[in-house]
Amino acid sequence: MTGTQGDDSEVVDAEVVEEPAAPPVVLPADYSESGVPSFDYVRDRIEARVHTSGGSVELANAGPEAKSLDEQQAEREEAGRAKLAEIRRSMGLD
């Protein structure tokens, strides 16, 4: 009888697959074995944030040159929108 439950001719033994071991946790060089960052690492991170915030303030308080560039960009964007509206009107899309 083929195709019955008692037929073991098509049974294939499964292979036992063991899960691989988890890779060891490698801490950055600036951390101790218990996971605590070094003083130098913390100081460097704080200094980087201070410099970043200082640069942001400088950009925010940029002189008239930066404002002029922003104004020029706004004028170009407005001119582009106006041209697009003109093209749409000429094509009868508006």
C-alpha positions as CSV (number, residue, x, y, z in Angstrom):
1,M,0.0,0.0,0.0
2,T,1.5,3.3,-1.0
3,G,0.5,6.6,0.7
4,T,-0.7,5.1,3.9
5,Q,0.4,6.1,7.4
6,G,2.2,2.8,8.0
7,D,4.6,3.3,5.1
8,D,8.1,4.3,6.4
9,S,9.9,4.1,3.0
10,E,9.7,7.9,2.5
11,V,10.5,9.0,6.0
12,V,13.8,11.0,6.3
13,D,15.6,11.4,9.6
14,A,16.1,15.0,10.6
15,E,19.4,16.4,11.4
16,V,19.9,17.9,14.9
17,V,21.1,21.5,14.6
18,E,22.6,23.1,17.7
19,E,22.2,26.8,18.1
20,P,25.5,28.7,17.7
21,A,27.0,30.3,20.8
22,A,26.4,34.0,21.2
23,P,29.4,36.1,20.1
24,P,31.2,37.7,23.0
25,V,30.2,41.2,23.8
26,V,32.9,43.6,22.9
27,L,32.8,46.9,24.7
28,P,34.3,50.1,23.1
29,A,37.8,50.9,24.2
30,D,36.6,53.8,26.3
31,Y,34.5,51.5,28.6
32,S,35.6,49.4,31.6
33,E,34.8,45.7,31.7
34,S,31.7,46.5,33.8
35,G,30.4,48.8,31.1
36,V,31.3,52.2,32.7
37,P,32.6,54.9,30.3
38,S,36.0,56.4,31.1
39,F,36.3,60.0,32.2
40,D,38.1,61.0,29.0
41,Y,35.3,59.5,26.9
42,V,32.6,61.4,28.8
43,R,34.6,64.7,28.7
44,D,35.1,64.3,24.9
45,R,31.4,63.7,24.4
46,I,30.4,66.8,26.5
47,E,33.0,68.9,24.6
48,A,31.7,67.8,21.3
49,R,28.1,68.7,22.3
50,V,29.3,72.1,23.5
51,H,31.1,72.8,20.2
52,T,28.0,71.7,18.2
53,S,25.7,73.9,20.2
54,G,28.2,76.8,19.8
55,G,28.2,76.3,16.1
56,S,24.5,76.3,16.0
57,V,24.4,79.6,17.8
58,E,26.9,81.1,15.4
59,L,24.8,80.0,12.4
60,A,21.6,81.3,14.0
61,N,23.2,84.7,14.6
62,A,24.9,84.8,11.2
63,G,25.3,88.2,9.7
64,P,23.5,89.9,6.8
65,E,25.2,87.6,4.3
66,A,23.4,84.6,5.6
67,K,20.1,86.4,5.7
68,S,20.7,87.7,2.2
69,L,21.2,84.1,1.0
70,D,18.0,83.0,2.7
71,E,16.2,85.8,1.0
72,Q,17.6,84.9,-2.4
73,Q,16.6,81.3,-2.0
74,A,13.0,82.4,-1.0
75,E,12.8,84.7,-4.0
76,R,14.0,81.8,-6.3
77,E,11.4,79.5,-4.8
78,E,8.6,82.1,-5.3
79,A,9.7,82.7,-8.8
80,G,9.7,78.9,-9.5
81,R,6.1,78.6,-8.1
82,A,5.0,81.6,-10.2
83,K,6.5,80.0,-13.3
84,L,4.9,76.7,-12.6
85,A,1.5,78.4,-12.1
86,E,2.0,80.2,-15.4
87,I,2.8,77.0,-17.2
88,R,-0.3,75.3,-15.7
89,R,-2.5,78.2,-16.8
90,S,-1.1,78.1,-20.3
91,M,-1.8,74.3,-20.5
92,G,-5.3,74.8,-19.1
93,L,-4.6,72.7,-16.0
94,D,-5.5,75.4,-13.6
